Amino acid sequence: MSNRKRKANKKTLEPQQERSRESLQKLLRAATEVLGQHGVEGTTIPRIAQHAGLTPGSVYRRFHNKEALLETAILGMLERTGENVRNLTPEMVREIPLRVFAEQIINGFVVGYRARAPLLRAIRQFVQGRSRTPFGRKASRIEIRTYERLVSLFLTHRDRIKHPDPRIAVSTGLMMVVSTVFELVVTPTDLSEWKDLLPKDDQALKRELTRAFLSYLGVEDLGGTAGKMESEQMAAANRWRQRTSQNR
């Protein structure tokens, strides 16, 4: 084949490949959206196809069944979550006071879980039913890798942590935070009878979880200029979140 023909074929293939990638991403987004709206049982190939603006036949040409499609979509979602954490470098985190960083991470858990509660419930159901499969093991490895990265970021402030084992303290503390948020925000439970024993809203929940997490780590309040700077940064972060929520 001549160089001219090879170049012509390459120019033809590149747009086709780009369209194929875009179509796949559109399909995977549709799969997670339908999963969040209808749960595992209500998620079907025809419903996903309609949501993506595709035909069921075109979906089956890529994935032989719903389970294969959902596995790919969920793994992609877990990878993107991991990328968000990997984008935070130790150098960046070191410049943020520990109290502010903890408050930001816990705020992200509460806000993110609240926004995606139905999807997270469906994902947990789907993954737990496949924990011993290659998919389940891969999903677990991704989650553990992301979790380890988050723990290591907190440990850039090791000097502020007075617990005798900072790594175990951060890991256990984060696990307690995540479990609490999942139980109170994601799990569909009527908590009305518990209202006098629980924080009254998400803002109060974030505040109490941050306090509990830092207390477990043995983090002491800073005094003098450093403490004032940390308080000002916390206040600035709170104002930014309030403005952001008002603009939604």
N, C-alpha and C positions, 0 to 999 in steps of 0.2 A: 504494500500500500504506500502511495506517495505521501510526502510530508504534507502536501496541500490537503489531501483527503483526510489524513489523521487529524489535522487542525480543524477541518470542517466538522468531523464527527465529534471532536471534543467540545466544540462550540454548541453542537446540538444536544450533547449529553448533559452538559452542565446545567442548563435551565430545567431539563427534565428531572435531573437529580434534585435540584433545589425545590421544584414543585412537589416532588415525592416526599422530601423531608418536611416541607410545610404541611402537606396533607397528613403525614404521620403525626406530627405534633398537634395538629387540630383534632385528630381522632383521639389521641391520648388525653387531651384537655377535656374533650367531650365525655370520655369514659369516667374521669374523676368527678366531673360535674354531675353526671347522671347518678353515679354511685352515691354522692352526697345528697342528692335529691330523693332517691328512691331506695337506697339501701342495697345490700347484696342481692336479695331475692328479687327486687324490682328492677334490677339492672339487666337489660337484655341487649343483644346485638341490634335488633331493629330500633330500639329506643336510642341507643348510642349513635347509630348511623343517622337517624333523623336529627338528632341534636347537632351532629357534625356536618349536616348537609350532604351526606354521602348515601350510597345505596348499601343495603346489607351485604350484597354480593362483593362490593369493593372492600368491605371490612373483612369478610371471610377470606379474601385473597391474601390478606396480610396476617390474620390470626385465625387459627382453626376453630377456636371457641372463645366464649366469654372469659373463661378463667385465664387463658393465655394473654388476652388483651388487658385484663385488670392487673395481672402480675407485672406486665411491662409498665403500665401507667403508674402503679404504686411504687415500683422500684425507682422510676424516674423522679417521682415526687420526693422520695426519701433522699435521693442523690442531690436534688436541688437544695433541700434543707441543709444537707451536709456542706454544700458549697457556700451557703450563706455564712455558716460558722467558720469555714476555712478562710473566707475573705477577711476575717478579723485576725490580725497578726498580733503576736505578743507585744511588739513595739507599740502598736495602737492601743492595746488594752492597758499597757503600763502607764500610758498618759492619762487614763481615766481613773479617778479615785475608786477604790474597791466598792464603797457603798453605792456610788453612782452606777457602776457597772452591774452590780447585783440587782439594783432597782430596775435597770433597763432590761436585763435578761428576764427577770420575773414578770415585768410588764409585757414583754413579748410573748411569754407563755400564756398569760391570762387573755390577752387580746386575740392572739392567734387561735387559741383553743375555742374561745367564744365564737369567733367568726366561722370556724370550720367544724363545729361540734358534730353535726350529723355525718360529715365525711370521715372524721376521725373515728367515730363509733363504727362505721361500716368497715373502715380499713382494719381496725383492731379485730373485728369479727372475721374478716377474710383471712388475715395473717395468722390468727390463732388456730384456725382450722387447717392450716398448712405448715405448721411449725416444724415438722420433720421432713419437709420436702426441700429440694434444692432452692426453690424460691424462698421458703421460710428461712432457711439458713442464710441466704444472701441478704434478705431484709434485715435479719438480726445483726449481721456483720456491719452493714451500713449504719444502723442505729448505734451500735457500740462504738464504731469509729467516730461518729459525730459527737457522741457523749464524751468520749475520751478527749477529743479536741476541746470541748467546752471546759472540761475539768482542768486541762492544762492551761487554758487561758486564765482561769481564776487563780491558778497557782503562780502567775506572774506577780501576784500580790501576797506571796507566801509570808513575807515579813510582817504583814498585818494580822495573819491568822495565828491565834494563840493555842488552838487545839493541838494536842501532842502528835497527831498524825494528820497534817493538812490535806493530803490527797484523799484519804478515806473520809475526812470531814466534808470536803467539798462534794465528793461523789454521793455520800449519804444524804447530805443536805439538799442537793439538787434532786435526788430521787424522792425525797419527802415533798419537795415543792411540786414536782411534776405529778406525783400521785394525788396530792391534794387538789390540784387544779383539775385533773382529769375527773376525780370523784365529784367535785362540786360544780364543775362547768360543763363537762362533756357527758357524763352519765345522766340519763334522763330519769332523775329521781325527784319526787315531790319533797322539797326541803322546807315547806311552810311551817311544819311543826318544830323545826330546828331554828327558826329565824332569830330567836333570842339568844342562841348559843353560837351563831356564826356571824362573820362580818356582813354588814347590811348591803353592800354592793361590791362591784369589782374593784373600785378604788380602795375601799377598806381592805378587801382581800389581798390586793397587791402590797399594801402597806404592812399588813400583819405578816405576810409570808416573807417579805424582805427583812423585817425585824427578827423573825424567828430564825431565818437562815443565817444572818450575820451573828446573832447571839450564839447559835450552835457552833459556828466557826471560832467563837471567842474574839470577835473583832471589837475592839474598844473604840469609843468615840475619840476623834482627834481634838486636841485643844489648840488654842491660839490661832495663828494665821491659816494653818493647814485645815483646821476644822471649819473656819469661816469660809474658805474657798470651797470645801466639799459641800457645805450647806448651800452655797450660792449655785453650784453646779447642779445639785439636786433640784433646787427651785427652778432653774432654767429648763431642766429636762421636763419637769412637771408642766411648766407653762407651754412648752413646745407641744407636748402631748394633748393638752387641752385645746390649743389652737387647731391641731390636726383633726381631733375628733369633731370639732365644731364645723370644720370645712367638709366633712364627709357627706 
